[in-house]
Structure formats: structure tokens, C-alpha cells
Amino acid sequence: GRPVEGVPLWSAAELRERMADPSVFVLDVRSPAREVIPGAHQVYAGRVPVSTGGIPREKTVVVYCEHGLKTGMVVSLLRNLGYPSVVGLAGGVSGWLAAGFSLESVGESRLVYA
């Protein structure tokens, strides 16, 4: 088998500091949610393999779910698909909220499709 690599993680504070950077792409992999981390794009974790056309390879992709369980799976998948810079959000949206940061309402415009 192949060696198991750890999933690189950013804290909520690290993501908050880097959100304005145009080279960062925030990806929510929960089932469609009404509220997301500001600026996040959505694609359900199970749809990631067929939706990569909407996920830019040239950016640092920051993946999150509710608590972090799906995050590691999607980070590993994207890395295996050749994405050079993919990290997870430590604690997911729960960690984001626990850090005192807010969510925003999201519309169809930020759903990622193939």
C-alpha cells in the first residue's frame, strides 16, 4: 500500500486572515447548506469527483464540512487528482463558529458544477 499522509489543516483564524487573498478558494462539502463561511463555494463531498471542473487547480483549496469528518476524505481525493495545494479547515464550520466567526447566506451562484 501507499503511505498515509496527514491532512494539512488551517485554523479558523488562519482562514479568516487569508480569505481576502484571491489565490484562496474555500470549498464547503456539506450537503447544500443555507449558510456558509463568507465567500465559500459549495459541492457535496460525494459529487467532488465529477465536479472538479469548477474547482480551480491554480488556487489553494480550503475544504470544510460540519465537523471535519468529510474534510480529510475530500482533501485526499483532490490531492490524488493532482491538485497541488489543498488544505482542510480544522474543526469544520463548527470550529469556525466556535472561534466567533459568522456565516453568510448563500445563493445558487456559488454552487460548483462540473
N, CA, C and O atoms as CSV, one atom per row, in Angstrom:
chain,resi,resn,atom,element,x,y,z
A,1,GLY,N,N,0.823,-1.190,0.000
A,1,GLY,CA,C,0.000,0.000,0.000
A,1,GLY,C,C,0.862,1.247,0.000
A,1,GLY,O,O,2.086,1.184,0.115
A,2,ARG,N,N,0.193,2.379,-0.131
A,2,ARG,CA,C,0.875,3.672,-0.127
A,2,ARG,C,C,0.914,4.227,1.284
A,2,ARG,O,O,0.010,3.959,2.076
A,3,PRO,N,N,1.946,4.997,1.614
A,3,PRO,CA,C,1.999,5.589,2.949
A,3,PRO,C,C,0.864,6.600,3.136
A,3,PRO,O,O,0.461,7.281,2.193
A,4,VAL,N,N,0.369,6.683,4.342
A,4,VAL,CA,C,-0.704,7.604,4.661
A,4,VAL,C,C,-0.094,8.946,5.066
A,4,VAL,O,O,0.764,9.015,5.946
A,5,GLU,N,N,-0.550,9.997,4.412
A,5,GLU,CA,C,-0.071,11.335,4.750
A,5,GLU,C,C,-1.125,12.031,5.591
A,5,GLU,O,O,-2.322,11.797,5.421
A,6,GLY,N,N,-0.680,12.882,6.492
A,6,GLY,CA,C,-1.614,13.663,7.273
A,6,GLY,C,C,-2.268,14.729,6.403
A,6,GLY,O,O,-1.715,15.145,5.385
A,7,VAL,N,N,-3.429,15.154,6.813
A,7,VAL,CA,C,-4.142,16.205,6.098
A,7,VAL,C,C,-3.666,17.550,6.635
A,7,VAL,O,O,-3.788,17.810,7.832
A,8,PRO,N,N,-3.123,18.411,5.770
A,8,PRO,CA,C,-2.715,19.734,6.247
A,8,PRO,C,C,-3.957,20.538,6.634
A,8,PRO,O,O,-4.958,20.530,5.918
A,9,LEU,N,N,-3.882,21.225,7.763
A,9,LEU,CA,C,-5.039,21.962,8.280
A,9,LEU,C,C,-4.709,23.422,8.530
A,9,LEU,O,O,-3.596,23.765,8.928
A,10,TRP,N,N,-5.689,24.270,8.293
A,10,TRP,CA,C,-5.632,25.667,8.704
A,10,TRP,C,C,-6.619,25.847,9.845
A,10,TRP,O,O,-7.683,25.228,9.852
A,11,SER,N,N,-6.280,26.676,10.793
A,11,SER,CA,C,-7.224,27.016,11.863
A,11,SER,C,C,-8.236,28.015,11.301
A,11,SER,O,O,-8.037,28.576,10.224
A,12,ALA,N,N,-9.317,28.227,12.042
A,12,ALA,CA,C,-10.310,29.227,11.638
A,12,ALA,C,C,-9.655,30.607,11.526
A,12,ALA,O,O,-9.955,31.366,10.604
A,13,ALA,N,N,-8.765,30.928,12.461
A,13,ALA,CA,C,-8.092,32.232,12.434
A,13,ALA,C,C,-7.208,32.363,11.195
A,13,ALA,O,O,-7.156,33.432,10.586
A,14,GLU,N,N,-6.510,31.282,10.813
A,14,GLU,CA,C,-5.669,31.324,9.610
A,14,GLU,C,C,-6.519,31.563,8.362
A,14,GLU,O,O,-6.158,32.366,7.501
A,15,LEU,N,N,-7.648,30.863,8.272
A,15,LEU,CA,C,-8.515,31.059,7.120
A,15,LEU,C,C,-9.046,32.483,7.098
A,15,LEU,O,O,-9.052,33.127,6.049
A,16,ARG,N,N,-9.484,32.972,8.227
A,16,ARG,CA,C,-10.024,34.342,8.311
A,16,ARG,C,C,-8.986,35.361,7.804
A,16,ARG,O,O,-9.325,36.299,7.082
A,17,GLU,N,N,-7.729,35.160,8.192
A,17,GLU,CA,C,-6.652,36.068,7.774
A,17,GLU,C,C,-6.400,36.014,6.267
A,17,GLU,O,O,-6.008,37.016,5.668
A,18,ARG,N,N,-6.623,34.851,5.653
A,18,ARG,CA,C,-6.269,34.657,4.242
A,18,ARG,C,C,-7.459,34.746,3.285
A,18,ARG,O,O,-7.283,34.602,2.075
A,19,MET,N,N,-8.658,34.978,3.802
A,19,MET,CA,C,-9.852,34.958,2.956
A,19,MET,C,C,-9.831,35.990,1.840
A,19,MET,O,O,-10.385,35.745,0.768
A,20,ALA,N,N,-9.213,37.125,2.063
A,20,ALA,CA,C,-9.177,38.174,1.036
A,20,ALA,C,C,-8.165,37.874,-0.066
A,20,ALA,O,O,-8.166,38.536,-1.104
A,21,ASP,N,N,-7.313,36.895,0.148
A,21,ASP,CA,C,-6.293,36.525,-0.835
A,21,ASP,C,C,-6.981,35.870,-2.040
A,21,ASP,O,O,-7.642,34.845,-1.875
A,22,PRO,N,N,-6.843,36.431,-3.237
A,22,PRO,CA,C,-7.515,35.858,-4.413
A,22,PRO,C,C,-6.999,34.472,-4.808
A,22,PRO,O,O,-7.602,33.805,-5.650
A,23,SER,N,N,-5.895,34.038,-4.212
A,23,SER,CA,C,-5.380,32.705,-4.539
A,23,SER,C,C,-5.977,31.618,-3.643
A,23,SER,O,O,-5.576,30.457,-3.726
A,24,VAL,N,N,-6.943,31.992,-2.778
A,24,VAL,CA,C,-7.599,31.039,-1.873
A,24,VAL,C,C,-9.024,30.779,-2.365
A,24,VAL,O,O,-9.769,31.715,-2.656
A,25,PHE,N,N,-9.397,29.493,-2.454
A,25,PHE,CA,C,-10.734,29.062,-2.876
A,25,PHE,C,C,-11.310,28.220,-1.750
A,25,PHE,O,O,-10.789,27.144,-1.458
A,26,VAL,N,N,-12.368,28.688,-1.117
A,26,VAL,CA,C,-12.968,27.996,0.030
A,26,VAL,C,C,-14.094,27.106,-0.472
A,26,VAL,O,O,-14.986,27.564,-1.186
A,27,LEU,N,N,-14.049,25.822,-0.093
A,27,LEU,CA,C,-14.983,24.822,-0.599
A,27,LEU,C,C,-15.733,24.139,0.543
A,27,LEU,O,O,-15.130,23.457,1.372
A,28,ASP,N,N,-17.042,24.325,0.577
A,28,ASP,CA,C,-17.941,23.713,1.558
A,28,ASP,C,C,-18.430,22.401,0.964
A,28,ASP,O,O,-19.087,22.407,-0.078
A,29,VAL,N,N,-18.122,21.267,1.608
A,29,VAL,CA,C,-18.504,19.963,1.064
A,29,VAL,C,C,-19.661,19.319,1.833
A,29,VAL,O,O,-19.909,18.120,1.702
A,30,ARG,N,N,-20.367,20.119,2.633
A,30,ARG,CA,C,-21.566,19.605,3.294
A,30,ARG,C,C,-22.674,19.464,2.257
A,30,ARG,O,O,-22.570,19.999,1.154
A,31,SER,N,N,-23.748,18.734,2.619
A,31,SER,CA,C,-24.905,18.741,1.730
A,31,SER,C,C,-25.367,20.187,1.663
A,31,SER,O,O,-25.146,20.939,2.612
A,32,PRO,N,N,-25.998,20.598,0.576
A,32,PRO,CA,C,-26.290,22.027,0.408
A,32,PRO,C,C,-26.802,22.691,1.677
A,32,PRO,O,O,-27.774,22.255,2.294
A,33,ALA,N,N,-26.109,23.759,2.040
A,33,ALA,CA,C,-26.422,24.493,3.264
A,33,ALA,C,C,-26.947,25.874,2.900
A,33,ALA,O,O,-26.635,26.410,1.836
A,34,ARG,N,N,-27.733,26.431,3.780
A,34,ARG,CA,C,-28.261,27.775,3.554
A,34,ARG,C,C,-27.251,28.840,3.951
A,34,ARG,O,O,-27.289,29.963,3.448
A,35,GLU,N,N,-26.352,28.483,4.852
A,35,GLU,CA,C,-25.336,29.430,5.306
A,35,GLU,C,C,-23.954,28.790,5.199
A,35,GLU,O,O,-23.773,27.612,5.506
A,36,VAL,N,N,-22.993,29.586,4.760
A,36,VAL,CA,C,-21.628,29.116,4.554
A,36,VAL,C,C,-20.646,30.128,5.118
A,36,VAL,O,O,-21.016,31.250,5.464
A,37,ILE,N,N,-19.405,29.718,5.202
A,37,ILE,CA,C,-18.339,30.659,5.527
A,37,ILE,C,C,-18.317,31.695,4.397
A,37,ILE,O,O,-18.417,31.324,3.228
A,38,PRO,N,N,-18.190,32.970,4.721
A,38,PRO,CA,C,-18.248,34.005,3.681
A,38,PRO,C,C,-17.321,33.710,2.499
A,38,PRO,O,O,-16.133,33.435,2.664
A,39,GLY,N,N,-17.908,33.779,1.309
A,39,GLY,CA,C,-17.148,33.562,0.076
A,39,GLY,C,C,-16.999,32.114,-0.351
A,39,GLY,O,O,-16.443,31.842,-1.415
A,40,ALA,N,N,-17.489,31.169,0.463
A,40,ALA,CA,C,-17.311,29.751,0.139
A,40,ALA,C,C,-18.168,29.323,-1.047
A,40,ALA,O,O,-19.238,29.876,-1.305
A,41,HIS,N,N,-17.662,28.324,-1.753
A,41,HIS,CA,C,-18.388,27.669,-2.833
A,41,HIS,C,C,-18.829,26.307,-2.301
A,41,HIS,O,O,-18.190,25.758,-1.403
A,42,GLN,N,N,-19.907,25.761,-2.841
A,42,GLN,CA,C,-20.441,24.501,-2.330
A,42,GLN,C,C,-20.435,23.394,-3.371
A,42,GLN,O,O,-20.803,23.611,-4.525
A,43,VAL,N,N,-20.021,22.222,-2.960
A,43,VAL,CA,C,-20.238,20.990,-3.711
A,43,VAL,C,C,-20.254,19.866,-2.673
A,43,VAL,O,O,-19.329,19.748,-1.869
A,44,TYR,N,N,-21.294,19.050,-2.692
A,44,TYR,CA,C,-21.396,17.953,-1.734
A,44,TYR,C,C,-20.209,17.000,-1.911
A,44,TYR,O,O,-19.788,16.736,-3.037
A,45,ALA,N,N,-19.680,16.494,-0.818
A,45,ALA,CA,C,-18.483,15.638,-0.846
A,45,ALA,C,C,-18.591,14.514,-1.873
A,45,ALA,O,O,-17.626,14.236,-2.585
A,46,GLY,N,N,-19.738,13.872,-1.958
A,46,GLY,CA,C,-19.915,12.770,-2.895
A,46,GLY,C,C,-19.909,13.187,-4.354
A,46,GLY,O,O,-19.758,12.338,-5.232
A,47,ARG,N,N,-20.069,14.475,-4.635
A,47,ARG,CA,C,-20.071,14.992,-6.004
A,47,ARG,C,C,-18.709,15.546,-6.426
A,47,ARG,O,O,-18.524,15.899,-7.591
A,48,VAL,N,N,-17.771,15.626,-5.512
A,48,VAL,CA,C,-16.467,16.212,-5.840
A,48,VAL,C,C,-15.809,15.529,-7.039
A,48,VAL,O,O,-15.301,16.231,-7.913
A,49,PRO,N,N,-15.793,14.185,-7.126
A,49,PRO,CA,C,-15.100,13.567,-8.274
A,49,PRO,C,C,-15.641,13.996,-9.636
A,49,PRO,O,O,-14.892,13.986,-10.613
A,50,VAL,N,N,-16.917,14.371,-9.734
A,50,VAL,CA,C,-17.490,14.772,-11.019
A,50,VAL,C,C,-17.657,16.288,-11.129
A,50,VAL,O,O,-18.190,16.782,-12.122
A,51,SER,N,N,-17.211,17.015,-10.129
A,51,SER,CA,C,-17.375,18.476,-10.124
A,51,SER,C,C,-16.055,19.229,-10.125
A,51,SER,O,O,-16.034,20.433,-9.871
A,52,THR,N,N,-14.964,18.549,-10.402
A,52,THR,CA,C,-13.663,19.209,-10.306
A,52,THR,C,C,-13.472,20.303,-11.344
A,52,THR,O,O,-12.590,21.148,-11.189
A,53,GLY,N,N,-14.282,20.305,-12.403
A,53,GLY,CA,C,-14.161,21.367,-13.400
A,53,GLY,C,C,-14.419,22.743,-12.825
A,53,GLY,O,O,-13.941,23.740,-13.366
A,54,GLY,N,N,-15.165,22.815,-11.740
A,54,GLY,CA,C,-15.458,24.094,-11.101
A,54,GLY,C,C,-14.541,24.433,-9.947
A,54,GLY,O,O,-14.710,25.469,-9.305
A,55,ILE,N,N,-13.572,23.575,-9.675
A,55,ILE,CA,C,-12.634,23.797,-8.569
A,55,ILE,C,C,-11.276,24.131,-9.170
A,55,ILE,O,O,-10.642,23.266,-9.775
A,56,PRO,N,N,-10.819,25.371,-9.014
A,56,PRO,CA,C,-9.580,25.791,-9.686
A,56,PRO,C,C,-8.328,25.111,-9.139
A,56,PRO,O,O,-8.110,25.076,-7.928
A,57,ARG,N,N,-7.521,24.581,-10.026
A,57,ARG,CA,C,-6.275,23.906,-9.644
A,57,ARG,C,C,-5.183,24.889,-9.252
A,57,ARG,O,O,-4.278,24.540,-8.495
A,58,GLU,N,N,-5.260,26.112,-9.758
A,58,GLU,CA,C,-4.187,27.079,-9.530
A,58,GLU,C,C,-4.304,27.806,-8.195
A,58,GLU,O,O,-3.448,28.622,-7.855
A,59,LYS,N,N,-5.364,27.513,-7.436
A,59,LYS,CA,C,-5.553,28.188,-6.153
A,59,LYS,C,C,-5.333,27.221,-4.994
A,59,LYS,O,O,-5.330,26.004,-5.181
A,60,THR,N,N,-5.151,27.768,-3.806
A,60,THR,CA,C,-5.133,26.938,-2.605
A,60,THR,C,C,-6.586,26.657,-2.255
A,60,THR,O,O,-7.348,27.582,-1.975
A,61,VAL,N,N,-6.971,25.389,-2.270
A,61,VAL,CA,C,-8.344,24.995,-1.985
A,61,VAL,C,C,-8.435,24.647,-0.497
A,61,VAL,O,O,-7.731,23.763,-0.010
A,62,VAL,N,N,-9.309,25.353,0.208
A,62,VAL,CA,C,-9.536,25.110,1.635
A,62,VAL,C,C,-10.875,24.412,1.764
A,62,VAL,O,O,-11.917,25.000,1.472
A,63,VAL,N,N,-10.855,23.157,2.203
A,63,VAL,CA,C,-12.048,22.313,2.270
A,63,VAL,C,C,-12.584,22.282,3.692
A,63,VAL,O,O,-11.821,22.196,4.654
A,64,TYR,N,N,-13.921,22.353,3.815
A,64,TYR,CA,C,-14.515,22.171,5.138
A,64,TYR,C,C,-15.871,21.490,5.048
A,64,TYR,O,O,-16.547,21.546,4.021
A,65,CYS,N,N,-16.252,20.850,6.140
A,65,CYS,CA,C,-17.575,20.254,6.300
A,65,CYS,C,C,-18.098,20.720,7.655
A,65,CYS,O,O,-17.680,21.769,8.144
A,66,GLU,N,N,-18.994,19.970,8.263
A,66,GLU,CA,C,-19.574,20.407,9.532
A,66,GLU,C,C,-18.568,20.341,10.682
A,66,GLU,O,O,-18.344,21.330,11.380
A,67,HIS,N,N,-17.964,19.162,10.871
A,67,HIS,CA,C,-17.038,18.960,11.987
A,67,HIS,C,C,-15.632,18.578,11.547
A,67,HIS,O,O,-14.700,18.651,12.347
A,68,GLY,N,N,-15.460,18.177,10.304
A,68,GLY,CA,C,-14.144,17.800,9.800
A,68,GLY,C,C,-14.049,16.372,9.294
A,68,GLY,O,O,-13.000,15.983,8.780
A,69,LEU,N,N,-15.113,15.569,9.420
A,69,LEU,CA,C,-15.043,14.165,9.016
A,69,LEU,C,C,-14.898,13.981,7.504
A,69,LEU,O,O,-14.089,13.170,7.054
A,70,LYS,N,N,-15.669,14.722,6.727
A,70,LYS,CA,C,-15.583,14.617,5.264
A,70,LYS,C,C,-14.388,15.386,4.714
A,70,LYS,O,O,-13.923,15.109,3.609
A,71,THR,N,N,-13.902,16.330,5.469
A,71,THR,CA,C,-12.810,17.190,5.003
A,71,THR,C,C,-11.594,16.369,4.594
A,71,THR,O,O,-11.071,16.558,3.496
A,72,GLY,N,N,-11.136,15.468,5.444
A,72,GLY,CA,C,-9.949,14.669,5.151
A,72,GLY,C,C,-10.105,13.835,3.902
A,72,GLY,O,O,-9.169,13.702,3.114
A,73,MET,N,N,-11.294,13.267,3.718
A,73,MET,CA,C,-11.565,12.453,2.535
A,73,MET,C,C,-11.452,13.306,1.265
A,73,MET,O,O,-10.832,12.888,0.287
A,74,VAL,N,N,-12.049,14.495,1.285
A,74,VAL,CA,C,-12.039,15.350,0.094
A,74,VAL,C,C,-10.643,15.935,-0.150
A,74,VAL,O,O,-10.219,16.041,-1.301
A,75,VAL,N,N,-9.932,16.310,0.900
A,75,VAL,CA,C,-8.557,16.797,0.729
A,75,VAL,C,C,-7.715,15.714,0.066
A,75,VAL,O,O,-6.992,15.992,-0.891
A,76,SER,N,N,-7.798,14.497,0.560
A,76,SER,CA,C,-7.026,13.385,-0.019
A,76,SER,C,C,-7.420,13.137,-1.470
A,76,SER,O,O,-6.555,12.922,-2.319
A,77,LEU,N,N,-8.699,13.165,-1.756
A,77,LEU,CA,C,-9.180,12.944,-3.113
A,77,LEU,C,C,-8.628,13.998,-4.068
A,77,LEU,O,O,-8.106,13.668,-5.133
A,78,LEU,N,N,-8.744,15.267,-3.683
A,78,LEU,CA,C,-8.242,16.338,-4.555
A,78,LEU,C,C,-6.735,16.245,-4.749
A,78,LEU,O,O,-6.237,16.479,-5.850
A,79,ARG,N,N,-6.010,15.908,-3.700
A,79,ARG,CA,C,-4.558,15.748,-3.843
A,79,ARG,C,C,-4.236,14.602,-4.799
A,79,ARG,O,O,-3.316,14.709,-5.610
A,80,ASN,N,N,-4.993,13.502,-4.705
A,80,ASN,CA,C,-4.787,12.370,-5.606
A,80,ASN,C,C,-5.158,12.712,-7.048
A,80,ASN,O,O,-4.642,12.099,-7.983
A,81,LEU,N,N,-6.049,13.687,-7.230
A,81,LEU,CA,C,-6.439,14.128,-8.567
A,81,LEU,C,C,-5.488,15.188,-9.123
A,81,LEU,O,O,-5.719,15.730,-10.204
A,82,GLY,N,N,-4.427,15.480,-8.386
A,82,GLY,CA,C,-3.397,16.375,-8.884
A,82,GLY,C,C,-3.505,17.826,-8.468
A,82,GLY,O,O,-2.797,18.676,-9.007
A,83,TYR,N,N,-4.378,18.125,-7.519
A,83,TYR,CA,C,-4.445,19.500,-7.014
A,83,TYR,C,C,-3.221,19.728,-6.134
A,83,TYR,O,O,-3.016,18.996,-5.165
A,84,PRO,N,N,-2.402,20.733,-6.456
A,84,PRO,CA,C,-1.137,20.902,-5.749
A,84,PRO,C,C,-1.239,21.509,-4.356
A,84,PRO,O,O,-0.361,21.284,-3.522
A,85,SER,N,N,-2.297,22.275,-4.090
A,85,SER,CA,C,-2.392,22.968,-2.808
A,85,SER,C,C,-3.808,22.842,-2.249
A,85,SER,O,O,-4.704,23.606,-2.609
A,86,VAL,N,N,-3.991,21.862,-1.359
A,86,VAL,CA,C,-5.294,21.610,-0.749
A,86,VAL,C,C,-5.091,21.444,0.750
A,86,VAL,O,O,-4.220,20.693,1.190
A,87,VAL,N,N,-5.896,22.148,1.524
A,87,VAL,CA,C,-5.845,22.043,2.985
A,87,VAL,C,C,-7.260,21.907,3.521
A,87,VAL,O,O,-8.231,22.201,2.823
A,88,GLY,N,N,-7.367,21.458,4.764
A,88,GLY,CA,C,-8.659,21.365,5.420
A,88,GLY,C,C,-8.782,22.441,6.484
A,88,GLY,O,O,-7.783,22.964,6.979
A,89,LEU,N,N,-10.012,22.760,6.827
A,89,LEU,CA,C,-10.275,23.694,7.919
A,89,LEU,C,C,-10.436,22.889,9.196
A,89,LEU,O,O,-11.365,22.089,9.310
A,90,ALA,N,N,-9.553,23.086,10.147
A,90,ALA,CA,C,-9.604,22.355,11.415
A,90,ALA,C,C,-10.943,22.615,12.113
A,90,ALA,O,O,-11.315,23.764,12.348
A,91,GLY,N,N,-11.651,21.553,12.435
A,91,GLY,CA,C,-12.922,21.676,13.149
A,91,GLY,C,C,-14.118,22.009,12.286
A,91,GLY,O,O,-15.239,22.082,12.789
A,92,GLY,N,N,-13.905,22.213,10.990
A,92,GLY,CA,C,-15.008,22.492,10.086
A,92,GLY,C,C,-15.767,23.758,10.449
A,92,GLY,O,O,-15.241,24.651,11.114
A,93,VAL,N,N,-17.014,23.815,9.998
A,93,VAL,CA,C,-17.827,25.000,10.268
A,93,VAL,C,C,-18.073,25.152,11.769
A,93,VAL,O,O,-18.237,26.270,12.257
A,94,SER,N,N,-18.101,24.046,12.501
A,94,SER,CA,C,-18.266,24.123,13.957
A,94,SER,C,C,-17.095,24.859,14.596
A,94,SER,O,O,-17.286,25.677,15.496
A,95,GLY,N,N,-15.872,24.565,14.128
A,95,GLY,CA,C,-14.695,25.265,14.628
A,95,GLY,C,C,-14.693,26.734,14.248
A,95,GLY,O,O,-14.240,27.581,15.017
A,96,TRP,N,N,-15.201,27.035,13.059
A,96,TRP,CA,C,-15.314,28.419,12.584
A,96,TRP,C,C,-16.232,29.212,13.519
A,96,TRP,O,O,-15.891,30.309,13.962
A,97,LEU,N,N,-17.400,28.636,13.808
A,97,LEU,CA,C,-18.366,29.300,14.688
A,97,LEU,C,C,-17.828,29.409,16.114
A,97,LEU,O,O,-18.029,30.428,16.776
A,98,ALA,N,N,-17.148,28.365,16.589
A,98,ALA,CA,C,-16.586,28.385,17.939
A,98,ALA,C,C,-15.519,29.470,18.088
A,98,ALA,O,O,-15.292,29.977,19.187
A,99,ALA,N,N,-14.866,29.821,16.979
A,99,ALA,CA,C,-13.853,30.875,17.004
A,99,ALA,C,C,-14.494,32.269,16.999
A,99,ALA,O,O,-13.798,33.281,17.077
A,100,GLY,N,N,-15.825,32.307,16.907
A,100,GLY,CA,C,-16.534,33.582,16.947
A,100,GLY,C,C,-16.787,34.217,15.595
A,100,GLY,O,O,-17.179,35.381,15.518
A,101,PHE,N,N,-16.568,33.464,14.527
A,101,PHE,CA,C,-16.782,33.999,13.187
A,101,PHE,C,C,-18.184,33.654,12.703
A,101,PHE,O,O,-18.785,32.685,13.167
A,102,SER,N,N,-18.701,34.440,11.776
A,102,SER,CA,C,-20.082,34.256,11.327
A,102,SER,C,C,-20.154,33.573,9.967
A,102,SER,O,O,-19.152,33.404,9.272
A,103,LEU,N,N,-21.380,33.188,9.615
A,103,LEU,CA,C,-21.675,32.593,8.318
A,103,LEU,C,C,-22.481,33.605,7.507
A,103,LEU,O,O,-22.964,34.602,8.043
A,104,GLU,N,N,-22.620,33.336,6.208
A,104,GLU,CA,C,-23.456,34.185,5.364
A,104,GLU,C,C,-24.415,33.304,4.569
A,104,GLU,O,O,-24.135,32.131,4.320
A,105,SER,N,N,-25.545,33.879,4.176
A,105,SER,CA,C,-26.490,33.175,3.324
A,105,SER,C,C,-25.855,32.993,1.958
A,105,SER,O,O,-25.079,33.831,1.498
A,106,VAL,N,N,-26.194,31.898,1.328
A,106,VAL,CA,C,-25.600,31.602,0.012
A,106,VAL,C,C,-26.697,31.390,-1.005
A,106,VAL,O,O,-27.780,30.901,-0.682
A,107,GLY,N,N,-26.407,31.762,-2.236
A,107,GLY,CA,C,-27.350,31.527,-3.335
A,107,GLY,C,C,-26.790,30.515,-4.309
A,107,GLY,O,O,-25.680,30.011,-4.140
A,108,GLU,N,N,-27.569,30.230,-5.322
A,108,GLU,CA,C,-27.180,29.257,-6.344
A,108,GLU,C,C,-25.881,29.630,-7.046
A,108,GLU,O,O,-25.210,28.749,-7.583
A,109,SER,N,N,-25.508,30.888,-7.059
A,109,SER,CA,C,-24.356,31.341,-7.836
A,109,SER,C,C,-23.039,30.714,-7.375
A,109,SER,O,O,-22.071,30.701,-8.136
A,110,ARG,N,N,-22.985,30.199,-6.156
A,110,ARG,CA,C,-21.717,29.627,-5.683
A,110,ARG,C,C,-21.747,28.122,-5.574
A,110,ARG,O,O,-20.884,27.529,-4.928
A,111,LEU,N,N,-22.746,27.483,-6.208
A,111,LEU,CA,C,-22.723,26.029,-6.282
A,111,LEU,C,C,-21.739,25.653,-7.386
A,111,LEU,O,O,-21.748,26.250,-8.463
A,112,VAL,N,N,-20.895,24.665,-7.116
A,112,VAL,CA,C,-19.881,24.240,-8.084
A,112,VAL,C,C,-20.437,23.065,-8.879
A,112,VAL,O,O,-20.913,22.084,-8.307
A,113,TYR,N,N,-20.373,23.174,-10.187
A,113,TYR,CA,C,-20.816,22.094,-11.050
A,113,TYR,C,C,-19.681,21.700,-11.978
A,113,TYR,O,O,-18.731,22.459,-12.169
A,114,ALA,N,N,-19.784,20.503,-12.554
A,114,ALA,CA,C,-18.735,20.031,-13.475
A,114,ALA,C,C,-18.726,20.884,-14.725
A,114,ALA,O,O,-17.918,20.652,-15.624
